[in-house]
Amino acid sequence: MSTPSLLRDAEHDVLCRITLSGTVLDLGGDKRSAYQSLCMGTYTVTTVNADPASRPDIVHDLERPLPIADASFDTVMMINVLEHIFQYHALLAESARVMKPGGNIITVVPFLFPTHPSPHDYWRFTEEALRKEFEMLHLEDVSILPLGGGVYAARYLFIDRLMPCALRFVSYYTLRYLVRLFDVAFAGVAHAIGKKYESSDYALGYIVTARKPITAR
């Protein structure tokens, strides 16, 4: 069982409201990951991963061009993957290439989150950077949502990562609501004294969705 966290909660809350159909390519995916079954709709998932232990359908290094034909999939997913890819520009371009016209891309990245090599950890992306990256691919309907957020949530997440696994479960099930309450109270105080503060300024991560145009630009 994966260790729960505020960021994973926020990811799952958004993913369970997304409807998919047809064929889904999960880049960096793991057959053991819970998120693959969260989205609504009827769809099949093909996973690509360099690690055979993740039981991928295709064993492949995502730093290299994908061994997949153009316009092959209705949706491409990258869940907490992009930060681990040094040549991420190339992977984004490859993702757009293998999407069918009218297809969608769903990307989740951490932001205020400790480094977590798998086997490497290279990048963190702001909302502005993500928007530019996806617009450069000439994708449409680019939507970027902050995941979680707030001063206390960010502090808690960093401290939580230092705890042994057993304590992380205890901490999550006893403190998460208190942390969220502190963030709501903190936001109220900040606004009352005239401070410009939004919880999204301290996003734990982002989810990006976009659509490939039906006609090429």
N, C-alpha and C positions, 0 to 999 in steps of 0.2 A: 504494500500500500504506500503511495506517495505521501510525503508529509504535507499536511494542509498549510496554507498561508493566506494572508490577506490578498496578495497578488493573484494567486491561483483562484481564490473565491471570485475576484473581480473578473478574471478571464472567463470563468465558467458561466457567470451571470450573463455576460454578453453573448457568448457562443450559443447558449441554449435558446436565444431569441432569434438566431439566424436560421433561415431555411435553405437547404441545399437540394440539388437534384442532379441526376446523371453521374458523371465520373469525377472523382476528386483525387488530386495528386497531393499527397502530404509529404512535403520536402523536409527531411530531417525527422520524420515521424517515427513513432515507436508503437508497435501493435499493443503494447501494454498500457498506453496512455488513455485516460478516461475521456479526454476531450473529443476523441474521434466519434463518439456516439452521442454527443450532447446536442448537436445541431438537429433541427427538425427536417423532415422531408425524407425522400427515398433516394439513396445514393450508395455508391460503392467507393471504397478508398484503396488507393495504391500508394504504398509508402516507399520512400527512397532514403537510405541512410548508409553511411560508411561503416557503421558498426553492426556486424552480423548478429550480435547479441540482442539487438532490437527487433530481430526477425522481420527485416524489411522485405518487400516484394522485389525491390531492386537494390542491390548493394552497390553504392556509388559515392564517390567523394564529391561533395557539393561545391568544392573549389574548382571543379572541372565542368565543361559543358555537359548538359544533361543528355543521356542516351535515349532521347524521346523525340518523336517526330513533331513537326509544327502542328499547332491547333489540335492537340490530342485530348485535352481535358476541359471539362466544363468549369472546374474550380481548382485553383492552386492554393494550398494552405502552407504557411510557415509559422509554426507556433513556437516562440522562443528559440528561434534558429538564427536569425539574421546577425545577431551580435557575435556569433561564433564563426562567421565567415569573413575572412580577410578581404576576399574579392567579392564583396557583397553587391557591388554595381553589376558585375557580370551575372550573378545569380538572379538578381531582379530582372535583368534583361531576358535571361533564359526562361524565367517564370512567365513573362509576358509572351514569349515566343510559343510556348507549349499550350497556352490557353486558347480555346476556341474563340472566334469573334463573338462578342456578347457574354463571354465568360467572366468569372469573378476571381479576385484574389483576396485572401484573408491573411493578414500578417499580425502577429503579436510580438512585441518587443518589450523587455524590461527597461526601466529608466532609473529611478532611485532604487537600486538593487545592488547588492554586493557582487563582486566578480565571481563567476562560477564556470571555470574552464570545463569544456566538453568537446574536444580536449583543450580548446583555447577559448578565450573570451576577449574580443578585440574592441567592441564598439558600444556606445550608448547614443540614442537618437532623440533629439528634441522633436516636438510637434512640427516646428517649422522645417526642420531638415527632412522629416518623413514626407511632408507635403511636396516639397521640391523633388524628392527622389521619385515619387509616384507620378507627379506631373511630367517629369522628364521622360517617363515611359509612354506618355501620351494616353494615359488611362483616364477614364471618365468617372464622375460621381465619387471622387475621392472623399472618404469620410474617416476622420481620425478622432477616436474617443479616448480620453484618459481613463486609466484603470486604477481604481482606488485613489488614494491621495490624502494629503493632509500632513501637517508637521508631526503629529503624534504617530500616525500610521507609518510614516517613513522611519522615524526613530525606532519604533517597535520592530519593524521588519529587519532592520540591521542588527538589533540586539538578538532577535529571534534566531537569526542564522548562526549565532555563536553557541547556541544551546545544544546539548545532546538531543538526539532524536526523541527520546521518551519525554524529556522536559518540553520540547517543542509542541508535542501533542497536548500536554497539560496546559501550557501557556495559551495555546490557540483556543482551546475550549473554555478557558476561564477568563481571558483578558481581552479577546477581540472586541466584544461589545463595549467594554470600558474604554478602549482606545478610540473607537468610533465616537463615543459620547464626548470624550475629551476634545476631539477634533471639531465637533459641532459647537461645543462651548467656546473653544479657542477662536473659531471663525466669527462667532457672535461678538466676542470681546474686541477682536481686531476691527470689525466693521463699526462697532460703537465708538471707538476712539479714532476713527477716520483712517485706519490703515487699509491699504489696498491689498487684499488677501483673498485668494480663492484656493480651495483644496486642490484644484487641478494644477496649480503652480508647483505642487509637490507630488506629481503623479508617480505612482509606483511603476507604471508601464503604459503602453498604448496599444490599441487595436486599430488596424487600418484595413478598410475595405475599399475596393475599387473595381471598375468594370472595363473590360477591353472593348473598344468601339467595334461595332458590326462592320463598318467600312473603314479601311485604312486611311490614315491622315497623310 
